Amino acid sequence: MIFAIYTLDNAGNRSVPATITALPISQTMVDNLVPPTCSYVKVDGVPSVYWAGLSAVSMAYCKYSYIDYKIVSEDGDKVITEGCLENENVTSLDRVNELTLPAPELSKGSTYYVNFTAYVYPVSSDIVTMDSVPVNGRTRIIIE
């Protein structure tokens, strides 16, 4: 869709309009996005958290996407690690489906919760929207 955008000053005067192309999406579409899956993996002997399904038919995880995460103890009393996992290796809007976060602080025989928010771009008719939206998830992982 094409939109004409302009500003208003305090007197109600409009600026010269600028034309942009944007894809409007509904809140229902955003609410129905399925969070990526999160699991425990070992990479080269290092405990790691693995996200899959970051991109799907209805959403794209790409250049400007990121994941805010917090790994907490099973009882929730202790934050093991937290941070932001940025999508640094992508230089375009190509979709990424999976990411791995090394987490050497995870102990064998322990259970943790990974609380995360993945910032993805909704997709409609294979067109990626202009703004990212948060998709929240919480996963229990057991380190064996």
N, CA, C and O atoms as CSV, one atom per row, in Angstrom:
chain,resi,resn,atom,element,x,y,z
A,1,MET,N,N,0.834,-1.171,0.000
A,1,MET,CA,C,0.000,0.000,0.000
A,1,MET,C,C,0.881,1.237,0.000
A,1,MET,O,O,1.976,1.244,0.562
A,2,ILE,N,N,0.391,2.257,-0.627
A,2,ILE,CA,C,1.116,3.521,-0.688
A,2,ILE,C,C,0.413,4.521,0.224
A,2,ILE,O,O,-0.808,4.674,0.190
A,3,PHE,N,N,1.224,5.201,1.044
A,3,PHE,CA,C,0.694,6.182,1.984
A,3,PHE,C,C,1.346,7.531,1.731
A,3,PHE,O,O,2.524,7.605,1.381
A,4,ALA,N,N,0.577,8.595,1.909
A,4,ALA,CA,C,1.118,9.951,1.876
A,4,ALA,C,C,1.284,10.383,3.331
A,4,ALA,O,O,0.323,10.377,4.100
A,5,ILE,N,N,2.490,10.754,3.698
A,5,ILE,CA,C,2.823,11.121,5.072
A,5,ILE,C,C,3.190,12.608,5.106
A,5,ILE,O,O,3.924,13.097,4.246
A,6,TYR,N,N,2.677,13.307,6.096
A,6,TYR,CA,C,3.022,14.705,6.256
A,6,TYR,C,C,3.024,15.045,7.744
A,6,TYR,O,O,2.524,14.284,8.573
A,7,THR,N,N,3.591,16.193,8.060
A,7,THR,CA,C,3.612,16.664,9.449
A,7,THR,C,C,2.663,17.846,9.595
A,7,THR,O,O,2.313,18.510,8.619
A,8,LEU,N,N,2.260,18.087,10.820
A,8,LEU,CA,C,1.429,19.240,11.147
A,8,LEU,C,C,2.175,20.116,12.135
A,8,LEU,O,O,2.768,19.613,13.089
A,9,ASP,N,N,2.151,21.427,11.913
A,9,ASP,CA,C,2.749,22.308,12.912
A,9,ASP,C,C,1.673,22.724,13.915
A,9,ASP,O,O,0.529,22.282,13.807
A,10,ASN,N,N,2.021,23.559,14.879
A,10,ASN,CA,C,1.076,23.966,15.925
A,10,ASN,C,C,-0.119,24.747,15.381
A,10,ASN,O,O,-1.178,24.788,16.007
A,11,ALA,N,N,0.054,25.360,14.225
A,11,ALA,CA,C,-1.037,26.138,13.627
A,11,ALA,C,C,-1.918,25.276,12.722
A,11,ALA,O,O,-2.891,25.773,12.153
A,12,GLY,N,N,-1.586,23.986,12.583
A,12,GLY,CA,C,-2.388,23.098,11.751
A,12,GLY,C,C,-1.958,23.065,10.297
A,12,GLY,O,O,-2.642,22.459,9.472
A,13,ASN,N,N,-0.840,23.701,9.957
A,13,ASN,CA,C,-0.334,23.685,8.584
A,13,ASN,C,C,0.331,22.342,8.278
A,13,ASN,O,O,1.073,21.800,9.098
A,14,ARG,N,N,0.053,21.822,7.097
A,14,ARG,CA,C,0.644,20.550,6.665
A,14,ARG,C,C,1.920,20.793,5.869
A,14,ARG,O,O,2.047,21.775,5.136
A,15,SER,N,N,2.852,19.874,6.035
A,15,SER,CA,C,4.071,19.922,5.235
A,15,SER,C,C,3.780,19.332,3.856
A,15,SER,O,O,2.685,18.829,3.603
A,16,VAL,N,N,4.758,19.399,2.982
A,16,VAL,CA,C,4.651,18.738,1.691
A,16,VAL,C,C,4.646,17.237,1.973
A,16,VAL,O,O,5.512,16.751,2.700
A,17,PRO,N,N,3.693,16.494,1.416
A,17,PRO,CA,C,3.622,15.066,1.734
A,17,PRO,C,C,4.771,14.270,1.111
A,17,PRO,O,O,5.262,14.587,0.028
A,18,ALA,N,N,5.169,13.253,1.817
A,18,ALA,CA,C,6.133,12.282,1.303
A,18,ALA,C,C,5.371,10.978,1.085
A,18,ALA,O,O,4.500,10.623,1.879
A,19,THR,N,N,5.693,10.282,0.033
A,19,THR,CA,C,5.006,9.033,-0.283
A,19,THR,C,C,5.879,7.862,0.134
A,19,THR,O,O,7.061,7.810,-0.203
A,20,ILE,N,N,5.289,6.915,0.875
A,20,ILE,CA,C,6.004,5.703,1.269
A,20,ILE,C,C,5.151,4.483,0.937
A,20,ILE,O,O,3.930,4.571,0.805
A,21,THR,N,N,5.811,3.374,0.810
A,21,THR,CA,C,5.115,2.109,0.613
A,21,THR,C,C,5.281,1.308,1.891
A,21,THR,O,O,6.398,1.141,2.380
A,22,ALA,N,N,4.187,0.817,2.430
A,22,ALA,CA,C,4.233,0.044,3.670
A,22,ALA,C,C,3.184,-1.057,3.616
A,22,ALA,O,O,2.220,-0.986,2.854
A,23,LEU,N,N,3.392,-2.057,4.429
A,23,LEU,CA,C,2.461,-3.173,4.499
A,23,LEU,C,C,1.827,-3.187,5.879
A,23,LEU,O,O,2.476,-3.581,6.848
A,24,PRO,N,N,0.580,-2.768,5.989
A,24,PRO,CA,C,-0.059,-2.789,7.310
A,24,PRO,C,C,-0.394,-4.215,7.723
A,24,PRO,O,O,-0.800,-5.038,6.903
A,25,ILE,N,N,-0.218,-4.485,8.996
A,25,ILE,CA,C,-0.574,-5.800,9.531
A,25,ILE,C,C,-1.465,-5.591,10.743
A,25,ILE,O,O,-1.445,-4.532,11.371
A,26,SER,N,N,-2.229,-6.592,11.056
A,26,SER,CA,C,-3.155,-6.467,12.179
A,26,SER,C,C,-2.511,-6.948,13.471
A,26,SER,O,O,-1.540,-7.703,13.448
A,27,GLN,N,N,-3.052,-6.511,14.583
A,27,GLN,CA,C,-2.605,-6.984,15.887
A,27,GLN,C,C,-2.870,-8.481,16.015
A,27,GLN,O,O,-2.102,-9.197,16.658
A,28,THR,N,N,-3.943,-8.951,15.410
A,28,THR,CA,C,-4.258,-10.383,15.441
A,28,THR,C,C,-3.143,-11.186,14.787
A,28,THR,O,O,-2.764,-12.246,15.286
A,29,MET,N,N,-2.620,-10.687,13.675
A,29,MET,CA,C,-1.516,-11.385,13.010
A,29,MET,C,C,-0.301,-11.455,13.934
A,29,MET,O,O,0.333,-12.502,14.062
A,30,VAL,N,N,0.015,-10.330,14.574
A,30,VAL,CA,C,1.155,-10.284,15.490
A,30,VAL,C,C,0.927,-11.238,16.668
A,30,VAL,O,O,1.839,-11.964,17.064
A,31,ASP,N,N,-0.286,-11.236,17.224
A,31,ASP,CA,C,-0.604,-12.091,18.370
A,31,ASP,C,C,-0.518,-13.579,18.031
A,31,ASP,O,O,-0.299,-14.403,18.918
A,32,ASN,N,N,-0.688,-13.924,16.767
A,32,ASN,CA,C,-0.669,-15.327,16.349
A,32,ASN,C,C,0.700,-15.828,15.893
A,32,ASN,O,O,0.824,-16.975,15.466
A,33,LEU,N,N,1.724,-14.984,15.978
A,33,LEU,CA,C,3.069,-15.447,15.638
A,33,LEU,C,C,3.523,-16.466,16.682
A,33,LEU,O,O,3.363,-16.255,17.884
A,34,VAL,N,N,4.084,-17.559,16.209
A,34,VAL,CA,C,4.518,-18.630,17.105
A,34,VAL,C,C,5.975,-18.399,17.487
A,34,VAL,O,O,6.826,-18.265,16.607
A,35,PRO,N,N,6.280,-18.349,18.791
A,35,PRO,CA,C,7.669,-18.139,19.207
A,35,PRO,C,C,8.576,-19.266,18.702
A,35,PRO,O,O,8.120,-20.394,18.515
A,36,PRO,N,N,9.846,-18.963,18.483
A,36,PRO,CA,C,10.774,-20.022,18.098
A,36,PRO,C,C,10.926,-21.027,19.227
A,36,PRO,O,O,10.621,-20.731,20.383
A,37,THR,N,N,11.399,-22.214,18.885
A,37,THR,CA,C,11.671,-23.212,19.912
A,37,THR,C,C,13.059,-22.963,20.489
A,37,THR,O,O,13.944,-22.426,19.822
A,38,CYS,N,N,13.223,-23.361,21.721
A,38,CYS,CA,C,14.487,-23.162,22.421
A,38,CYS,C,C,14.844,-24.482,23.088
A,38,CYS,O,O,13.989,-25.125,23.697
A,39,SER,N,N,16.110,-24.888,22.975
A,39,SER,CA,C,16.514,-26.155,23.575
A,39,SER,C,C,17.984,-26.101,23.980
A,39,SER,O,O,18.703,-25.148,23.679
A,40,TYR,N,N,18.398,-27.144,24.666
A,40,TYR,CA,C,19.792,-27.287,25.099
A,40,TYR,C,C,20.535,-28.146,24.088
A,40,TYR,O,O,20.029,-29.180,23.652
A,41,VAL,N,N,21.736,-27.717,23.717
A,41,VAL,CA,C,22.623,-28.518,22.873
A,41,VAL,C,C,24.046,-28.364,23.404
A,41,VAL,O,O,24.350,-27.426,24.140
A,42,LYS,N,N,24.894,-29.285,23.024
A,42,LYS,CA,C,26.311,-29.181,23.343
A,42,LYS,C,C,27.043,-28.972,22.023
A,42,LYS,O,O,26.908,-29.775,21.099
A,43,VAL,N,N,27.822,-27.885,21.934
A,43,VAL,CA,C,28.574,-27.580,20.719
A,43,VAL,C,C,30.054,-27.616,21.069
A,43,VAL,O,O,30.538,-26.799,21.852
A,44,ASP,N,N,30.767,-28.573,20.481
A,44,ASP,CA,C,32.191,-28.759,20.781
A,44,ASP,C,C,32.438,-28.875,22.282
A,44,ASP,O,O,33.420,-28.343,22.801
A,45,GLY,N,N,31.543,-29.571,22.971
A,45,GLY,CA,C,31.671,-29.799,24.404
A,45,GLY,C,C,31.190,-28.657,25.282
A,45,GLY,O,O,31.237,-28.766,26.508
A,46,VAL,N,N,30.728,-27.563,24.688
A,46,VAL,CA,C,30.273,-26.394,25.453
A,46,VAL,C,C,28.745,-26.397,25.534
A,46,VAL,O,O,28.076,-26.464,24.502
A,47,PRO,N,N,28.180,-26.325,26.754
A,47,PRO,CA,C,26.720,-26.205,26.873
A,47,PRO,C,C,26.247,-24.950,26.137
A,47,PRO,O,O,26.857,-23.886,26.240
A,48,SER,N,N,25.164,-25.095,25.403
A,48,SER,CA,C,24.660,-23.979,24.609
A,48,SER,C,C,23.136,-23.997,24.572
A,48,SER,O,O,22.503,-25.033,24.773
A,49,VAL,N,N,22.572,-22.838,24.313
A,49,VAL,CA,C,21.134,-22.705,24.114
A,49,VAL,C,C,20.926,-22.500,22.612
A,49,VAL,O,O,21.609,-21.694,21.980
A,50,TYR,N,N,19.986,-23.235,22.066
A,50,TYR,CA,C,19.759,-23.251,20.620
A,50,TYR,C,C,18.328,-22.832,20.320
A,50,TYR,O,O,17.381,-23.395,20.870
A,51,TRP,N,N,18.173,-21.844,19.447
A,51,TRP,CA,C,16.852,-21.418,18.995
A,51,TRP,C,C,16.653,-21.867,17.561
A,51,TRP,O,O,17.519,-21.655,16.712
A,52,ALA,N,N,15.512,-22.489,17.287
A,52,ALA,CA,C,15.142,-22.899,15.933
A,52,ALA,C,C,13.764,-22.330,15.620
A,52,ALA,O,O,13.007,-21.979,16.524
A,53,GLY,N,N,13.454,-22.244,14.358
A,53,GLY,CA,C,12.152,-21.703,13.962
A,53,GLY,C,C,12.070,-20.200,14.102
A,53,GLY,O,O,10.988,-19.647,14.303
A,54,LEU,N,N,13.222,-19.529,13.996
A,54,LEU,CA,C,13.218,-18.065,14.107
A,54,LEU,C,C,12.516,-17.415,12.921
A,54,LEU,O,O,11.908,-16.354,13.054
A,55,SER,N,N,12.604,-18.053,11.775
A,55,SER,CA,C,11.887,-17.581,10.587
A,55,SER,C,C,10.867,-18.639,10.205
A,55,SER,O,O,11.112,-19.838,10.338
A,56,ALA,N,N,9.741,-18.183,9.736
A,56,ALA,CA,C,8.666,-19.088,9.319
A,56,ALA,C,C,7.885,-18.404,8.196
A,56,ALA,O,O,8.272,-17.338,7.718
A,57,VAL,N,N,6.809,-19.016,7.794
A,57,VAL,CA,C,5.989,-18.430,6.730
A,57,VAL,C,C,5.495,-17.048,7.132
A,57,VAL,O,O,5.400,-16.156,6.289
A,58,SER,N,N,5.181,-16.860,8.406
A,58,SER,CA,C,4.562,-15.611,8.855
A,58,SER,C,C,5.522,-14.627,9.524
A,58,SER,O,O,5.102,-13.542,9.924
A,59,MET,N,N,6.826,-14.991,9.654
A,59,MET,CA,C,7.764,-14.064,10.284
A,59,MET,C,C,9.183,-14.323,9.777
A,59,MET,O,O,9.514,-15.422,9.334
A,60,ALA,N,N,10.005,-13.282,9.855
A,60,ALA,CA,C,11.397,-13.383,9.407
A,60,ALA,C,C,12.317,-12.869,10.501
A,60,ALA,O,O,12.087,-11.810,11.086
A,61,TYR,N,N,13.363,-13.639,10.764
A,61,TYR,CA,C,14.438,-13.216,11.650
A,61,TYR,C,C,15.589,-12.886,10.709
A,61,TYR,O,O,16.128,-13.771,10.044
A,62,CYS,N,N,15.967,-11.599,10.655
A,62,CYS,CA,C,16.947,-11.177,9.663
A,62,CYS,C,C,17.911,-10.142,10.239
A,62,CYS,O,O,18.099,-10.090,11.455
A,63,LYS,N,N,18.514,-9.333,9.405
A,63,LYS,CA,C,19.619,-8.456,9.771
A,63,LYS,C,C,19.417,-7.676,11.070
A,63,LYS,O,O,20.317,-7.672,11.910
A,64,TYR,N,N,18.299,-7.031,11.265
A,64,TYR,CA,C,18.107,-6.177,12.429
A,64,TYR,C,C,17.377,-6.878,13.567
A,64,TYR,O,O,16.974,-6.230,14.533
A,65,SER,N,N,17.205,-8.169,13.469
A,65,SER,CA,C,16.540,-8.940,14.523
A,65,SER,C,C,17.521,-9.219,15.667
A,65,SER,O,O,18.738,-9.181,15.487
A,66,TYR,N,N,16.967,-9.498,16.831
A,66,TYR,CA,C,17.791,-9.877,17.981
A,66,TYR,C,C,16.927,-10.608,18.993
A,66,TYR,O,O,15.699,-10.612,18.905
A,67,ILE,N,N,17.604,-11.230,19.964
A,67,ILE,CA,C,16.911,-11.949,21.030
A,67,ILE,C,C,17.402,-11.412,22.370
A,67,ILE,O,O,18.601,-11.446,22.649
A,68,ASP,N,N,16.490,-10.919,23.196
A,68,ASP,CA,C,16.792,-10.599,24.596
A,68,ASP,C,C,16.528,-11.881,25.378
A,68,ASP,O,O,15.455,-12.470,25.250
A,69,TYR,N,N,17.486,-12.319,26.183
A,69,TYR,CA,C,17.309,-13.575,26.903
A,69,TYR,C,C,17.751,-13.441,28.355
A,69,TYR,O,O,18.569,-12.592,28.709
A,70,LYS,N,N,17.182,-14.308,29.176
A,70,LYS,CA,C,17.582,-14.419,30.573
A,70,LYS,C,C,17.452,-15.895,30.945
A,70,LYS,O,O,16.382,-16.488,30.813
A,71,ILE,N,N,18.553,-16.477,31.411
A,71,ILE,CA,C,18.541,-17.860,31.870
A,71,ILE,C,C,18.560,-17.827,33.389
A,71,ILE,O,O,19.458,-17.245,33.997
A,72,VAL,N,N,17.561,-18.456,33.997
A,72,VAL,CA,C,17.426,-18.446,35.452
A,72,VAL,C,C,17.420,-19.872,35.987
A,72,VAL,O,O,17.125,-20.824,35.265
A,73,SER,N,N,17.751,-19.997,37.270
A,73,SER,CA,C,17.706,-21.301,37.937
A,73,SER,C,C,16.271,-21.812,37.942
A,73,SER,O,O,15.327,-21.048,37.741
A,74,GLU,N,N,16.118,-23.115,38.175
A,74,GLU,CA,C,14.788,-23.730,38.131
A,74,GLU,C,C,13.800,-23.048,39.075
A,74,GLU,O,O,12.628,-22.880,38.738
A,75,ASP,N,N,14.274,-22.657,40.256
A,75,ASP,CA,C,13.376,-22.007,41.218
A,75,ASP,C,C,13.207,-20.509,40.934
A,75,ASP,O,O,12.402,-19.839,41.582
A,76,GLY,N,N,13.968,-19.985,39.961
A,76,GLY,CA,C,13.842,-18.589,39.581
A,76,GLY,C,C,14.574,-17.621,40.473
A,76,GLY,O,O,14.518,-16.412,40.250
A,77,ASP,N,N,15.278,-18.137,41.506
A,77,ASP,CA,C,15.960,-17.269,42.470
A,77,ASP,C,C,17.267,-16.677,41.951
A,77,ASP,O,O,17.708,-15.634,42.434
A,78,LYS,N,N,17.891,-17.334,40.971
A,78,LYS,CA,C,19.214,-16.908,40.532
A,78,LYS,C,C,19.242,-16.713,39.018
A,78,LYS,O,O,18.842,-17.594,38.257
A,79,VAL,N,N,19.720,-15.545,38.598
A,79,VAL,CA,C,19.926,-15.298,37.173
A,79,VAL,C,C,21.303,-15.856,36.818
A,79,VAL,O,O,22.318,-15.422,37.364
A,80,ILE,N,N,21.327,-16.812,35.907
A,80,ILE,CA,C,22.581,-17.446,35.496
A,80,ILE,C,C,23.301,-16.558,34.491
A,80,ILE,O,O,24.496,-16.300,34.635
A,81,THR,N,N,22.599,-16.100,33.496
A,81,THR,CA,C,23.151,-15.177,32.502
A,81,THR,C,C,21.995,-14.485,31.791
A,81,THR,O,O,20.887,-15.017,31.716
A,82,GLU,N,N,22.265,-13.311,31.280
A,82,GLU,CA,C,21.258,-12.586,30.505
A,82,GLU,C,C,21.971,-11.683,29.518
A,82,GLU,O,O,23.144,-11.351,29.692
A,83,GLY,N,N,21.260,-11.295,28.496
A,83,GLY,CA,C,21.874,-10.412,27.511
A,83,GLY,C,C,21.041,-10.298,26.258
A,83,GLY,O,O,19.850,-10.611,26.230
A,84,CYS,N,N,21.715,-9.837,25.224
A,84,CYS,CA,C,21.080,-9.633,23.927
A,84,CYS,C,C,21.916,-10.367,22.887
A,84,CYS,O,O,23.112,-10.113,22.748
A,85,LEU,N,N,21.288,-11.263,22.171
A,85,LEU,CA,C,21.951,-12.018,21.109
A,85,LEU,C,C,21.580,-11.357,19.789
A,85,LEU,O,O,20.458,-11.493,19.301
A,86,GLU,N,N,22.544,-10.638,19.221
A,86,GLU,CA,C,22.286,-9.936,17.973
A,86,GLU,C,C,22.610,-10.818,16.786
A,86,GLU,O,O,23.412,-11.747,16.878
A,87,ASN,N,N,21.985,-10.516,15.695
A,87,ASN,CA,C,22.178,-11.266,14.470
A,87,ASN,C,C,23.309,-10.602,13.680
A,87,ASN,O,O,23.058,-9.904,12.698
A,88,GLU,N,N,24.546,-10.822,14.109
A,88,GLU,CA,C,25.701,-10.102,13.578
A,88,GLU,C,C,26.196,-10.605,12.228
A,88,GLU,O,O,26.826,-9.846,11.491
A,89,ASN,N,N,25.936,-11.840,11.889
A,89,ASN,CA,C,26.527,-12.432,10.696
A,89,ASN,C,C,25.723,-12.214,9.424
A,89,ASN,O,O,26.108,-12.707,8.364
A,90,VAL,N,N,24.643,-11.504,9.505
A,90,VAL,CA,C,23.798,-11.306,8.332
A,90,VAL,C,C,23.911,-9.857,7.887
A,90,VAL,O,O,23.775,-8.938,8.694
A,91,THR,N,N,24.157,-9.659,6.607
A,91,THR,CA,C,24.334,-8.308,6.086
A,91,THR,C,C,23.171,-7.860,5.213
A,91,THR,O,O,23.223,-6.783,4.619
A,92,SER,N,N,22.145,-8.656,5.130
A,92,SER,CA,C,20.992,-8.291,4.312
A,92,SER,C,C,19.726,-8.734,5.031
A,92,SER,O,O,19.771,-9.138,6.193
A,93,LEU,N,N,18.623,-8.657,4.352
A,93,LEU,CA,C,17.369,-9.087,4.945
A,93,LEU,C,C,17.114,-10.572,4.722
A,93,LEU,O,O,15.974,-11.025,4.823
A,94,ASP,N,N,18.174,-11.343,4.416
A,94,ASP,CA,C,18.028,-12.794,4.301
A,94,ASP,C,C,17.561,-13.360,5.632
A,94,ASP,O,O,17.997,-12.916,6.694
A,95,ARG,N,N,16.691,-14.320,5.569
A,95,ARG,CA,C,16.146,-14.919,6.784
A,95,ARG,C,C,17.136,-15.898,7.414
A,95,ARG,O,O,17.863,-16.612,6.723
A,96,VAL,N,N,17.138,-15.907,8.743
A,96,VAL,CA,C,17.926,-16.852,9.528
A,96,VAL,C,C,16.932,-17.716,10.282
A,96,VAL,O,O,15.956,-17.201,10.829
A,97,ASN,N,N,17.163,-19.021,10.321
A,97,ASN,CA,C,16.214,-19.908,10.997
A,97,ASN,C,C,16.680,-20.350,12.370
A,97,ASN,O,O,15.855,-20.730,13.201
A,98,GLU,N,N,17.993,-20.311,12.634
A,98,GLU,CA,C,18.492,-20.818,13.922
A,98,GLU,C,C,19.691,-20.018,14.403
A,98,GLU,O,O,20.447,-19.459,13.609
A,99,LEU,N,N,19.848,-19.975,15.725
A,99,LEU,CA,C,20.993,-19.332,16.374
A,99,LEU,C,C,21.386,-20.146,17.599
A,99,LEU,O,O,20.542,-20.783,18.231
A,100,THR,N,N,22.669,-20.120,17.928
A,100,THR,CA,C,23.176,-20.834,19.095
A,100,THR,C,C,23.924,-19.862,19.999
A,100,THR,O,O,24.731,-19.057,19.535
A,101,LEU,N,N,23.643,-19.950,21.290
A,101,LEU,CA,C,24.294,-19.117,22.295
A,101,LEU,C,C,25.135,-20.011,23.198
A,101,LEU,O,O,24.572,-20.814,23.943
A,102,PRO,N,N,26.470,-19.901,23.160
A,102,PRO,CA,C,27.290,-20.657,24.108
A,102,PRO,C,C,26.950,-20.225,25.536
A,102,PRO,O,O,26.863,-19.032,25.824
A,103,ALA,N,N,26.760,-21.201,26.427
A,103,ALA,CA,C,26.414,-20.908,27.822
A,103,ALA,C,C,27.209,-21.837,28.739
A,103,ALA,O,O,26.637,-22.739,29.351
A,104,PRO,N,N,28.528,-21.624,28.838
A,104,PRO,CA,C,29.370,-22.509,29.642
A,104,PRO,C,C,29.028,-22.492,31.129
A,104,PRO,O,O,29.457,-23.378,31.869
A,105,GLU,N,N,28.260,-21.492,31.579
A,105,GLU,CA,C,27.902,-21.408,32.998
A,105,GLU,C,C,26.801,-22.382,33.398
A,105,GLU,O,O,26.481,-22.487,34.582
A,106,LEU,N,N,26.212,-23.101,32.435
A,106,LEU,CA,C,25.183,-24.094,32.752
A,106,LEU,C,C,25.841,-25.351,33.305
A,106,LEU,O,O,26.819,-25.844,32.742
A,107,SER,N,N,25.305,-25.865,34.403
A,107,SER,CA,C,25.910,-26.998,35.104
A,107,SER,C,C,25.203,-28.307,34.779
A,107,SER,O,O,23.977,-28.360,34.677
A,108,LYS,N,N,25.983,-29.343,34.620
A,108,LYS,CA,C,25.443,-30.680,34.369
A,108,LYS,C,C,24.553,-31.098,35.549
A,108,LYS,O,O,24.888,-30.876,36.712
A,109,GLY,N,N,23.422,-31.702,35.215
A,109,GLY,CA,C,22.503,-32.170,36.236
A,109,GLY,C,C,21.557,-31.102,36.763
A,109,GLY,O,O,20.819,-31.343,37.719
A,110,SER,N,N,21.572,-29.923,36.148
A,110,SER,CA,C,20.714,-28.825,36.604
A,110,SER,C,C,19.603,-28.535,35.600
A,110,SER,O,O,19.686,-28.887,34.423
A,111,THR,N,N,18.567,-27.883,36.108
A,111,THR,CA,C,17.441,-27.471,35.281
A,111,THR,C,C,17.352,-25.953,35.311
A,111,THR,O,O,17.545,-25.331,36.356
A,112,TYR,N,N,17.059,-25.364,34.163
A,112,TYR,CA,C,16.987,-23.910,34.033
A,112,TYR,C,C,15.751,-23.525,33.226
A,112,TYR,O,O,15.139,-24.355,32.554
A,113,TYR,N,N,15.405,-22.258,33.311
A,113,TYR,CA,C,14.389,-21.685,32.437
A,113,TYR,C,C,15.056,-20.621,31.581
A,113,TYR,O,O,15.850,-19.821,32.076
A,114,VAL,N,N,14.734,-20.618,30.311
A,114,VAL,CA,C,15.205,-19.589,29.395
A,114,VAL,C,C,13.993,-18.727,29.049
A,114,VAL,O,O,13.063,-19.179,28.381
A,115,ASN,N,N,14.021,-17.490,29.511
A,115,ASN,CA,C,12.985,-16.518,29.166
A,115,ASN,C,C,13.556,-15.660,28.047
A,115,ASN,O,O,14.671,-15.151,28.166
A,116,PHE,N,N,12.813,-15.494,26.968
A,116,PHE,CA,C,13.364,-14.741,25.847
A,116,PHE,C,C,12.285,-13.978,25.086
A,116,PHE,O,O,11.100,-14.313,25.104
A,117,THR,N,N,12.761,-12.944,24.426
A,117,THR,CA,C,11.936,-12.180,23.498
A,117,THR,C,C,12.719,-12.079,22.200
A,117,THR,O,O,13.800,-11.492,22.161
A,118,ALA,N,N,12.165,-12.654,21.138
A,118,ALA,CA,C,12.782,-12.561,19.816
A,118,ALA,C,C,12.083,-11.440,19.057
A,118,ALA,O,O,10.855,-11.407,18.975
A,119,TYR,N,N,12.858,-10.537,18.512
A,119,TYR,CA,C,12.302,-9.440,17.726
A,119,TYR,C,C,12.367,-9.842,16.258
A,119,TYR,O,O,13.444,-9.911,15.666
A,120,VAL,N,N,11.200,-10.106,15.684
A,120,VAL,CA,C,11.085,-10.622,14.317
A,120,VAL,C,C,10.264,-9.650,13.474
A,120,VAL,O,O,9.632,-8.730,13.993
A,121,TYR,N,N,10.288,-9.874,12.178
A,121,TYR,CA,C,9.518,-9.058,11.250
A,121,TYR,C,C,8.368,-9.887,10.702
A,121,TYR,O,O,8.602,-10.934,10.098
A,122,PRO,N,N,7.126,-9.443,10.899
A,122,PRO,CA,C,5.998,-10.162,10.325
A,122,PRO,C,C,6.105,-10.182,8.794
A,122,PRO,O,O,6.628,-9.251,8.183
A,123,VAL,N,N,5.605,-11.250,8.200
A,123,VAL,CA,C,5.649,-11.435,6.754
A,123,VAL,C,C,4.223,-11.649,6.260
A,123,VAL,O,O,3.455,-12.406,6.853
A,124,SER,N,N,3.884,-10.978,5.177
A,124,SER,CA,C,2.578,-11.176,4.546
A,124,SER,C,C,2.797,-11.283,3.039
A,124,SER,O,O,3.395,-10.399,2.424
A,125,SER,N,N,2.317,-12.354,2.463
A,125,SER,CA,C,2.491,-12.593,1.027
A,125,SER,C,C,3.961,-12.522,0.628
A,125,SER,O,O,4.304,-11.974,-0.420
A,126,ASP,N,N,4.819,-13.076,1.467
A,126,ASP,CA,C,6.269,-13.122,1.258
A,126,ASP,C,C,6.930,-11.747,1.253
A,126,ASP,O,O,8.056,-11.602,0.778
A,127,ILE,N,N,6.234,-10.732,1.780
A,127,ILE,CA,C,6.800,-9.395,1.906
A,127,ILE,C,C,7.068,-9.143,3.385
A,127,ILE,O,O,6.177,-9.287,4.222
A,128,VAL,N,N,8.309,-8.763,3.698
A,128,VAL,CA,C,8.700,-8.490,5.083
A,128,VAL,C,C,8.257,-7.076,5.437
A,128,VAL,O,O,8.473,-6.141,4.666
A,129,THR,N,N,7.633,-6.922,6.610
A,129,THR,CA,C,7.183,-5.603,7.045
A,129,THR,C,C,8.363,-4.737,7.451
A,129,THR,O,O,9.496,-5.215,7.516
A,130,MET,N,N,8.101,-3.466,7.725
A,130,MET,CA,C,9.182,-2.536,8.018
A,130,MET,C,C,9.579,-2.485,9.480
A,130,MET,O,O,10.682,-2.032,9.787
A,131,ASP,N,N,8.736,-2.925,10.391
A,131,ASP,CA,C,9.031,-2.840,11.823
A,131,ASP,C,C,9.034,-4.224,12.452
A,131,ASP,O,O,8.242,-5.093,12.086
A,132,SER,N,N,9.938,-4.410,13.404
A,132,SER,CA,C,9.968,-5.690,14.115
A,132,SER,C,C,8.938,-5.684,15.237
A,132,SER,O,O,8.505,-4.632,15.707
A,133,VAL,N,N,8.561,-6.881,15.648
A,133,VAL,CA,C,7.623,-7.050,16.762
A,133,VAL,C,C,8.213,-8.078,17.724
A,133,VAL,O,O,8.936,-8.976,17.294
A,134,PRO,N,N,7.917,-7.960,19.017
A,134,PRO,CA,C,8.430,-8.930,19.982
A,134,PRO,C,C,7.572,-10.194,20.019
A,134,PRO,O,O,6.343,-10.138,19.986
A,135,VAL,N,N,8.265,-11.339,20.088
A,135,VAL,CA,C,7.603,-12.634,20.264
A,135,VAL,C,C,8.241,-13.268,21.495
A,135,VAL,O,O,9.442,-13.539,21.502
A,136,ASN,N,N,7.443,-13.506,22.536
A,136,ASN,CA,C,7.967,-13.982,23.818
A,136,ASN,C,C,7.875,-15.496,23.941
A,136,ASN,O,O,6.960,-16.134,23.420
A,137,GLY,N,N,8.865,-16.049,24.655
A,137,GLY,CA,C,8.848,-17.479,24.922
A,137,GLY,C,C,9.506,-17.796,26.247
A,137,GLY,O,O,10.272,-16.996,26.784
A,138,ARG,N,N,9.201,-18.962,26.766
A,138,ARG,CA,C,9.819,-19.453,28.005
A,138,ARG,C,C,9.977,-20.954,27.844
A,138,ARG,O,O,9.017,-21.662,27.538
A,139,THR,N,N,11.198,-21.432,28.054
A,139,THR,CA,C,11.491,-22.842,27.861
A,139,THR,C,C,12.251,-23.397,29.058
A,139,THR,O,O,13.151,-22.747,29.590
A,140,ARG,N,N,11.887,-24.581,29.469
A,140,ARG,CA,C,12.609,-25.286,30.534
A,140,ARG,C,C,13.646,-26.189,29.863
A,140,ARG,O,O,13.311,-26.972,28.974
A,141,ILE,N,N,14.904,-26.076,30.291
A,141,ILE,CA,C,15.951,-26.940,29.744
A,141,ILE,C,C,16.618,-27.705,30.879
A,141,ILE,O,O,16.820,-27.176,31.972
A,142,ILE,N,N,16.951,-28.943,30.603
A,142,ILE,CA,C,17.610,-29.813,31.572
A,142,ILE,C,C,18.980,-30.174,31.014
A,142,ILE,O,O,19.094,-30.672,29.895
A,143,ILE,N,N,20.018,-29.918,31.805
A,143,ILE,CA,C,21.381,-30.211,31.380
A,143,ILE,C,C,21.736,-31.608,31.893
A,143,ILE,O,O,21.803,-31.845,33.099
A,144,GLU,N,N,21.959,-32.509,30.964
A,144,GLU,CA,C,22.268,-33.906,31.330
A,144,GLU,C,C,23.733,-34.204,31.173
A,144,GLU,O,O,24.167,-35.326,31.436
